[in-house]
Amino acid sequence: MTVDDEIITVTEAAKLCKVTRATIWRWIKSGALKAGATAGGHYRIFREDLHAFITSKGMTSCSRSETRKHKVLIVDDDPSVRKLFIVAFMKNGFAVDSASDGFEAGIKTIQFQPDIVILDLYMPKLDGFEVCRQLKNNDSTSNIKIVAVSGHQNQTNREKILSCGADRFFEKSVDIKVIISETNKLIRSEEM
């Protein structure tokens, strides 16, 4: 292992610990996690210091393994659509949770910490547009990929949700295999 392999960025540490970059920064600034700063002010962490921190905190969800399941949160007010997505994503190796409205989506996002949110546009309490805006405008959730789906097929909805920060938009009539394939591409692009 070279010295470069032993030193990781805040982003890499966040991925390993399954937390946001902001959380890593808070740990560093509080002195809980040892780190050094580059001349440009970017934090760097020795891999062994991160491992010692993980061990000392008993953070069993952190792992040196890269084989963790990616998490997807399905948000749709239609129970049959939720079930379809849940089964399909589970069969494709994802850890899955679901929410039946936009308000519940916010709570589940905090609890479940998904990598991807599959988001319906029109739901009670809080629509998908507002959920998307709130997730993308919050530092602790802005890195979550959002795939919007809707039965209301028109260009206005597509443009509106993409302007709210969604990463992809699909009509519900699209084959679910296409949505899963695009979800996997989003995850791979994030890992590069």
VENPE-V125772 format. One record per residue. N is the residue number from 1. SS is DSSP state (hx for helix, st for strand, lp for the rest). D_LAST is the distance of its C-alpha to the last C-alpha in Angstrom with 1 decimal. Layout:
[[N | SS | D_LAST] [N | SS | D_LAST]]
//
This chain:
[[1 | lp | 20.1] [2 | lp | 19.9] [3 | hx | 20.3] [4 | hx | 16.7] [5 | hx | 15.6] [6 | hx | 18.1] [7 | st | 17.0] [8 | st | 14.1] [9 | st | 13.4] [10 | hx | 14.7] [11 | hx | 11.4] [12 | hx | 10.5] [13 | hx | 14.2] [14 | hx | 14.2] [15 | hx | 11.7] [16 | hx | 13.8] [17 | hx | 16.9] [18 | lp | 16.0] [19 | lp | 17.4] [20 | lp | 16.7] [21 | hx | 16.1] [22 | hx | 19.8] [23 | hx | 21.0] [24 | hx | 19.5] [25 | hx | 21.2] [26 | hx | 24.4] [27 | hx | 24.4] [28 | hx | 24.1] [29 | hx | 26.7] [30 | lp | 29.1] [31 | lp | 28.9] [32 | lp | 27.9] [33 | lp | 24.7] [34 | lp | 25.1] [35 | lp | 22.9] [36 | st | 23.5] [37 | st | 22.8] [38 | lp | 21.9] [39 | lp | 24.4] [40 | lp | 22.3] [41 | lp | 22.6] [42 | lp | 19.1] [43 | st | 19.3] [44 | st | 18.2] [45 | st | 19.0] [46 | st | 20.2] [47 | hx | 18.7] [48 | hx | 22.4] [49 | hx | 23.4] [50 | hx | 20.8] [51 | hx | 22.1] [52 | hx | 25.6] [53 | hx | 25.0] [54 | hx | 23.6] [55 | hx | 26.6] [56 | hx | 29.1] [57 | hx | 28.2] [58 | lp | 28.3] [59 | lp | 24.9] [60 | lp | 24.8] [61 | lp | 21.9] [62 | lp | 19.6] [63 | lp | 18.7] [64 | lp | 17.3] [65 | lp | 16.5] [66 | lp | 13.1] [67 | lp | 15.3] [68 | lp | 16.2] [69 | lp | 16.9] [70 | lp | 15.0] [71 | st | 17.7] [72 | st | 19.1] [73 | st | 22.1] [74 | st | 24.5] [75 | st | 26.8] [76 | lp | 29.8] [77 | lp | 33.5] [78 | lp | 34.5] [79 | hx | 34.7] [80 | hx | 34.5] [81 | hx | 31.3] [82 | hx | 29.7] [83 | hx | 31.0] [84 | hx | 29.6] [85 | hx | 26.1] [86 | hx | 26.4] [87 | hx | 27.6] [88 | hx | 25.1] [89 | hx | 22.0] [90 | hx | 23.7] [91 | hx | 24.4] [92 | lp | 20.8] [93 | lp | 19.9] [94 | lp | 19.1] [95 | st | 21.0] [96 | st | 23.0] [97 | st | 25.3] [98 | st | 27.3] [99 | st | 29.3] [100 | lp | 32.2] [101 | lp | 32.2] [102 | hx | 30.3] [103 | hx | 32.0] [104 | hx | 31.1] [105 | hx | 27.4] [106 | hx | 27.4] [107 | hx | 28.9] [108 | hx | 26.6] [109 | hx | 23.5] [110 | hx | 24.7] [111 | hx | 25.9] [112 | hx | 23.2] [113 | lp | 20.1] [114 | lp | 18.2] [115 | lp | 14.6] [116 | st | 16.1] [117 | st | 19.7] [118 | st | 21.6] [119 | st | 24.3] [120 | st | 27.7] [121 | lp | 29.2] [122 | lp | 32.8] [123 | lp | 33.7] [124 | lp | 36.5] [125 | lp | 36.4] [126 | lp | 33.1] [127 | lp | 31.7] [128 | hx | 28.0] [129 | hx | 28.0] [130 | hx | 29.0] [131 | hx | 26.6] [132 | hx | 23.7] [133 | hx | 25.0] [134 | hx | 25.6] [135 | hx | 22.2] [136 | hx | 20.4] [137 | lp | 23.0] [138 | lp | 22.7] [139 | lp | 20.5] [140 | lp | 20.1] [141 | lp | 19.0] [142 | lp | 17.5] [143 | lp | 13.9] [144 | lp | 15.2] [145 | st | 14.5] [146 | st | 17.9] [147 | st | 19.2] [148 | st | 22.8] [149 | st | 25.5] [150 | st | 29.1] [151 | lp | 32.4] [152 | lp | 33.5] [153 | lp | 32.3] [154 | lp | 32.7] [155 | hx | 30.9] [156 | hx | 31.9] [157 | hx | 30.0] [158 | hx | 26.9] [159 | hx | 27.1] [160 | hx | 28.1] [161 | hx | 25.3] [162 | hx | 22.6] [163 | hx | 24.3] [164 | lp | 24.2] [165 | lp | 20.4] [166 | lp | 19.6] [167 | lp | 16.5] [168 | st | 18.5] [169 | st | 22.2] [170 | st | 24.2] [171 | st | 27.9] [172 | lp | 28.9] [173 | lp | 30.6] [174 | lp | 27.3] [175 | lp | 26.8] [176 | hx | 24.8] [177 | hx | 22.9] [178 | hx | 21.4] [179 | hx | 20.4] [180 | hx | 18.7] [181 | hx | 16.9] [182 | hx | 15.6] [183 | hx | 14.7] [184 | hx | 12.6] [185 | hx | 10.8] [186 | hx | 10.3] [187 | hx | 9.0] [188 | hx | 6.5] [189 | hx | 5.4] [190 | hx | 5.6] [191 | hx | 3.8] [192 | lp | 0.0]]
//
